[in-house]
Amino acid sequence: MNTRQQDIINLTQKYGEITIKALAEILNVSEMTIYRDLDFLQNEKLVYRKRGAAVFAENHKNNLESFYLKEKKAIGKKAASLLSHGQSVIFDNSTTAIECARYLDDSMKLTCYTTNLEIAHIISKNTNHILYCCGGYYSPDSKGFIGKHAEEFVSSLKVDIAIVGASGISLEKGITNPYPMHNTLQSKIISCAKHCILLADHSKFDRIAMEKNCELSEVDTIITDSGISDSLLEKYKKHINIIVVERR
């Protein structure tokens, strides 16, 4: 392992998740060089690649396909249970929001908005719900739409509930994510809702993921899993309502 590869490990450990572009700029090398380093580090199970970013391995239990899937399912199911008949709900492009969509009560007549193609597909199977989707640039990594057209769609809305995810949660930096275009869109999603529910597994707390999305105070409720430590739970409960669920 060379010095640059060790620097990559140190940076991903610090941030939890960091973009390839940011690594290349910080280390003053090409993105192709970063990709080669990540191929080596991933083979050693030290760092993993995810959606154009590097992810610190310890946080994700060596699972490249579904990080904390059981936790996300439990969190999504709880979020779905908090929704009421007739409400309007917007879902962002996060993987945990996808899990929430899977658990929507079929008997409810929700008005659903989403920028995510997979969520749209899930909700479209139930004709009781009213579904609106946006256009824009399709991002294969997030299975969702981003960019100007998606942002204009969201900016025109006023909804009851926003269901969103995050890569990092910090008292100092608020809600953070590593992708600027996704971040801009998610900020608008949060702003268009009367009440924002953030879905985040325990690994996201006390972590900063490059780009600031919003202040913690702009989120009304966080749903997380029982993997969160007692000390972190107490720390954040002083500032925001947190619901803790058991993974199943």
C-alpha positions in Angstrom: 0.0 0.0 0.0 1.4 3.4 -0.9 1.1 6.7 0.9 -1.7 8.0 -1.3 -3.8 4.9 -0.7 -3.3 5.3 3.0 -4.5 9.0 2.6 -7.6 7.7 0.8 -8.3 5.4 3.8 -7.8 8.2 6.2 -10.1 10.5 4.3 -12.9 8.0 3.9 -12.6 7.1 7.6 -12.9 10.8 8.5 -16.0 11.5 6.3 -17.5 8.1 6.0 -18.1 8.7 2.3 -16.3 11.0 -0.1 -16.6 11.6 -3.8 -14.0 10.5 -6.4 -13.7 14.0 -7.6 -13.0 15.4 -4.1 -10.3 12.7 -3.5 -8.7 13.6 -6.8 -8.6 17.3 -5.9 -7.4 16.8 -2.4 -4.6 14.4 -3.4 -3.8 16.3 -6.6 -4.0 13.3 -8.9 -6.4 12.3 -11.8 -9.7 10.6 -11.1 -8.4 7.6 -13.1 -5.6 7.3 -10.5 -8.1 7.4 -7.7 -10.2 4.7 -9.4 -7.1 2.5 -9.7 -6.3 3.0 -6.0 -9.9 2.2 -5.1 -9.7 -1.1 -7.1 -6.8 -2.1 -4.9 -8.4 -1.0 -1.6 -11.7 -2.6 -2.4 -9.9 -5.9 -3.2 -8.3 -5.6 0.3 -11.8 -4.8 1.7 -10.5 -1.5 3.2 -12.6 1.0 1.1 -15.5 0.5 -1.2 -16.8 2.3 -4.2 -20.4 3.5 -4.2 -22.2 5.9 -6.7 -19.0 7.7 -7.7 -17.7 7.9 -4.2 -15.4 6.0 -1.8 -16.9 4.5 1.3 -15.1 3.5 4.5 -15.4 -0.3 4.8 -16.0 -0.5 8.5 -19.3 1.3 8.3 -20.8 -1.1 5.8 -19.9 -4.6 6.9 -18.4 -5.6 3.6 -21.7 -5.5 1.8 -21.4 -3.8 -1.6 -25.1 -4.2 -2.6 -27.2 -3.3 0.4 -25.6 -1.4 3.3 -27.6 -1.9 6.5 -30.5 -3.4 4.6 -32.3 -4.9 7.6 -32.0 -1.6 9.4 -33.3 0.4 6.4 -36.3 -1.9 6.0 -37.2 -1.4 9.7 -36.7 2.3 9.4 -38.8 2.5 6.2 -41.6 0.5 7.7 -41.8 2.8 10.7 -41.8 5.9 8.5 -44.7 4.4 6.4 -46.7 3.8 9.6 -46.5 7.5 10.5 -48.4 8.6 7.4 -52.1 9.3 7.5 -54.9 8.8 5.0 -55.1 11.5 2.4 -51.8 13.1 3.1 -49.5 14.4 0.4 -45.9 12.9 0.6 -42.7 13.5 -1.4 -40.0 10.9 -1.5 -36.4 11.7 -2.4 -33.8 9.5 -4.2 -32.4 7.8 -1.1 -32.3 4.0 -0.6 -34.2 4.3 2.7 -37.0 6.3 1.1 -37.4 3.3 -1.3 -37.9 1.0 1.6 -40.5 3.3 3.0 -42.4 3.2 -0.3 -42.5 -0.6 -0.1 -44.4 -0.4 3.2 -47.1 2.1 2.3 -50.5 1.1 3.5 -52.5 0.0 0.4 -55.7 1.2 1.9 -54.5 4.8 2.2 -55.2 7.3 -0.5 -52.0 9.2 -0.5 -50.9 11.8 -3.0 -47.3 10.8 -3.7 -44.6 12.8 -5.4 -41.2 11.4 -6.2 -38.0 12.1 -8.2 -37.1 8.4 -8.0 -38.0 5.9 -10.7 -37.9 2.9 -8.5 -40.2 4.5 -6.0 -42.6 5.5 -8.8 -42.6 1.9 -10.0 -43.4 0.6 -6.4 -46.2 3.1 -5.8 -47.7 2.7 -9.3 -48.7 -0.9 -8.4 -51.4 0.5 -6.0 -54.1 2.4 -7.8 -55.5 3.8 -4.5 -52.6 6.2 -4.4 -52.3 9.3 -6.6 -48.8 9.4 -8.1 -46.8 12.3 -9.7 -43.3 12.0 -11.0 -40.8 14.4 -12.4 -38.6 14.4 -15.4 -35.0 15.6 -15.8 -31.6 13.9 -16.0 -31.8 10.3 -15.0 -29.0 9.2 -12.6 -28.5 5.4 -12.9 -26.6 5.3 -9.6 -29.6 6.7 -7.5 -32.3 5.4 -9.9 -33.7 8.9 -9.8 -34.0 12.2 -11.7 -31.9 15.3 -10.8 -31.0 18.6 -12.4 -33.0 21.7 -13.5 -36.2 20.0 -14.5 -36.5 17.9 -11.4 -35.7 21.0 -9.2 -38.5 23.0 -11.0 -40.9 20.2 -10.4 -40.2 20.1 -6.7 -40.2 23.9 -6.3 -43.8 24.0 -7.6 -45.0 21.7 -4.8 -46.4 22.2 -1.3 -46.8 18.9 0.5 -47.5 17.6 4.0 -44.6 15.2 4.5 -41.1 14.8 3.0 -39.3 11.5 3.3 -35.6 11.9 2.8 -32.3 10.3 3.5 -28.8 11.6 4.3 -25.1 10.4 4.2 -24.1 12.4 7.2 -25.7 13.9 10.3 -23.8 16.4 12.5 -24.8 18.9 15.1 -22.1 21.3 13.7 -22.7 20.8 9.9 -26.3 19.6 9.9 -27.4 17.2 7.1 -24.8 16.5 4.5 -24.4 14.5 1.3 -21.5 13.9 -1.1 -23.3 14.8 -4.4 -24.0 18.5 -5.2 -26.8 18.0 -7.7 -28.6 15.5 -5.5 -28.0 17.9 -2.6 -29.6 20.9 -4.3 -32.7 18.8 -5.2 -33.0 17.4 -1.7 -32.9 20.8 -0.2 -35.9 21.8 -2.3 -37.7 18.6 -1.3 -37.2 19.5 2.4 -38.3 23.1 1.8 -41.6 22.1 0.0 -42.9 20.1 2.9 -44.6 21.1 6.2 -43.0 18.2 8.0 -39.7 16.5 7.2 -38.9 12.9 8.3 -35.2 12.0 7.9 -34.5 8.2 7.5 -31.0 7.4 8.6 -29.3 4.2 9.9 -27.0 4.6 13.0 -23.8 4.9 10.9 -24.8 8.3 9.6 -24.6 10.1 13.0 -21.6 12.3 13.8 -20.5 12.0 10.2 -19.9 14.7 7.6 -20.3 13.9 3.9 -18.8 16.8 2.1 -21.8 19.0 0.9 -24.1 20.6 3.4 -27.8 20.2 2.6 -29.6 21.9 5.5 -29.4 22.7 9.2 -30.5 19.9 11.6 -33.3 22.3 12.7 -34.9 22.1 9.3 -35.7 18.4 9.9 -38.6 17.6 12.2 -38.0 13.9 13.0 -35.2 11.4 12.5 -36.0 7.7 12.4 -32.9 5.5 13.0 -32.2 1.9 14.2 -31.1 0.5 17.6 -27.5 0.3 16.5 -27.1 3.9 17.6 -25.1 4.2 20.9 -26.8 5.5 24.0 -24.4 8.5 24.1 -25.1 9.6 20.5 -28.8 9.1 21.1 -28.9 11.3 24.1 -26.7 13.9 22.4 -29.0 14.3 19.4 -32.3 13.9 21.3 -31.5 17.3 22.9 -31.9 18.9 19.5 -34.3 16.8 17.5 -37.1 14.3 17.9 -35.6 10.8 17.2 -37.5 7.5 16.8 -35.5 4.3 17.3 -36.6 1.1 15.7 -35.4 -2.5 16.1 -34.0 -4.1 12.9 -36.0 -7.2 11.8 
